[in-house]
Amino acid sequence: MEKNNGRKQQMMVWYIVMAVVGVLFFRGFYQDWQSVEPMPYSDFLTQLEAKNVKEVRIYGEQIRGELIRPGADGKKQFTVTRVDNRLADVLAAHKVKFTGVIESTYLRDILGWVLPTIFFFGVWMFLMRRMAEKGGGMGGMGGGFMSIGKSNAKVYVEKDIGVTFDDVAGVDEAKEELQEVVGFLRDPVSYGRLGARVPHGILLVGPPGTGKTLLARAVAGEAGVPFFSINGSEFVEMFVGVGAARVRDLFEQARKQAPAIIFIDEVDALGKARGSFGLGGHDEKEQTLNQLLAELDGFDSASGLVLLAATNRPEILDPALLRAGRFDRQILVDRPDKKGRIQILDVHLKKVKLAVDVDREQIAALTPGFSGADLANLVNEAATLATRRNHTAVTLDDFTGAVERIVAGLEKKNRLINPMEREVVAYHEMGHALVSIHLPGSEAVHKVSIIPRGIGALGYTISRPTEDRYLMTQEELERKMAVLLGGRAAEQLIFNRVTTGAADDLVRVSEIARSMVTRYGMSKKLGQLAYENGGHSFLAQPGAMPPEYRTYSEDTAKEIDQAVREIVDAAFKQATQILQEKRDALVSGAKILLEKETLTEDEVLAIAKG
């Protein structure tokens, strides 16, 4: 407030000075204008003949001078506009009163200078505003070119956040780790009575959609402190030094409102390892990261500031960012287990009207590997589907349809498939289902359908795991491959030929078999060795990681290929053997599937039992 009052007083002084100068200037101009009388040119000639002109000053077409004796108006000063001499003689001979007039170009001159200036200034302002919108560093009344180095972090106060730990489910361990941050922000004196200090920085690590940002907001909501939220990419600019300036400005703003929380989402965009970019200039990124490291070095947690950051690619972060004293603590926010999925569903199901027979455990069993964001999307898809079907409440069938929509894609009932292809698809899907049912320890078959979905799926078989698994034995992997090859085995057994329908199955089988040989050491010939590390990225998908530099010989590579082939052949032989024994069930099941197009878990079990 004192600074604002000082600024107002300074502005008032300047206004007064400018007003006084303006009054004095216009007063002198007015007095000078009052003492000079415009005179017709004919009167000027008369005064010349009367020898009443004391002196004259010629300014181009204008003549200013002073009379010896005052004129009729009592003024000695005069101004007159020159007229051509020949014309003046003629007019004077005819005793005509005449005067010269200078055309005023004042308005034209003003428009000639002001309009282009306004135009170019408008273009400049438009370009600056567009740059501000793209760069994120300018905008509003306080924006513009001068605010390009300002941080544009979104600041939330307690009432704006509206999120607490009650709204976060399925990540109990992470919430326990963050409880002490809340305790420190609420009562830093009691928290530090034994000499403990809150970590300088806390890094939330986990796959996308697991609730890292929600956790950070919940910490601010529980502590009731200002929450500065910004994305790592908003620090990166085209101009060198802008990102570093924004980092400095962000920490300065947060220190003024301490205790507070600074949250940097997608910190990997800002903190990527230096020297990992290859050739080329990256001064802006490195300066921004260096500034963040400097701020963390001078970061005193006793001041009431807590730095939270989130990333799903911790493997690319700069080691200097992760050392002790900067990001002291890393908290894993992983995909929830079955219990966690039930808790997350409880949070999201409060917003929808459920049927009485909906079992949360069944929904959680259908969604292994789903993140919190996936489950929120699932509940919304189920509610949308129930509305489309004119249901009075959301049923378990709606959730099953939503799972199929998310996993397999959009149902395409209008896709025309010829009878021969439908028959092949029916035997293919029943092959998967029967092999899964008759292999002990396999996942339960939840649904079989030959209705096309997605881009290329002509049919699908959905399995429901009985429990979450984190370790798999060699026998379980072999059974999994046998189930995947059940479709190809059914085609070979019934039609004595194969089709392209098993392309995705073969890719998955090949990946499992190669991982068994090169990563898990499950080949007797090659021993207990790992020939590939498989990568560690949360985002890594099969085939997405770049090929590694091969550290083994050509002979070893040949043995690996042979061992992979033997494992896959053994799984295919196992699937074929089961279907040969259950040929009658395969044929009858395919016929029923062709008729109904979709079979439930109970119907498949009844067919398998004959």
SULLINKA-V901495 format. One record per run of one state. SS is the DSSP state (H for helix, E for strand, L for the rest). FROM is the first residue (numbers start at 1). LEN is the number of residues. If there is no record, write none. Layout:
# SULLINKA-V901495
SS | FROM | LEN
SS | FROM | LEN
This chain:
# SULLINKA-V901495
L | 1 | 1
H | 2 | 33
L | 35 | 2
E | 37 | 2
L | 39 | 2
H | 41 | 9
L | 50 | 3
E | 53 | 7
L | 60 | 2
E | 62 | 6
L | 68 | 9
E | 77 | 5
L | 82 | 3
H | 85 | 9
L | 94 | 12
H | 106 | 30
L | 136 | 9
H | 145 | 3
L | 148 | 6
E | 154 | 3
L | 157 | 1
H | 158 | 4
L | 162 | 3
H | 165 | 3
L | 168 | 4
H | 172 | 15
L | 187 | 1
H | 188 | 4
L | 192 | 9
E | 201 | 5
L | 206 | 6
H | 212 | 12
L | 224 | 2
E | 226 | 6
H | 232 | 4
L | 236 | 6
H | 242 | 15
L | 257 | 3
E | 260 | 6
L | 266 | 1
H | 267 | 3
L | 270 | 2
E | 272 | 1
L | 273 | 10
H | 283 | 15
L | 298 | 3
H | 301 | 3
L | 304 | 1
E | 305 | 7
L | 312 | 2
H | 314 | 3
E | 317 | 1
L | 318 | 1
H | 319 | 4
L | 323 | 4
E | 327 | 6
L | 333 | 5
H | 338 | 12
L | 350 | 4
E | 354 | 1
L | 355 | 5
H | 360 | 6
L | 366 | 6
H | 372 | 17
L | 389 | 5
E | 394 | 1
L | 395 | 1
H | 396 | 12
L | 408 | 3
E | 411 | 1
L | 412 | 7
H | 419 | 20
L | 439 | 5
E | 444 | 6
L | 450 | 3
E | 453 | 1
L | 454 | 3
E | 457 | 1
L | 458 | 2
E | 460 | 5
L | 465 | 9
H | 474 | 11
L | 485 | 1
H | 486 | 10
L | 496 | 4
H | 500 | 19
L | 519 | 35
H | 554 | 28
L | 582 | 1
H | 583 | 14
L | 597 | 1
E | 598 | 3
H | 601 | 8
L | 609 | 2
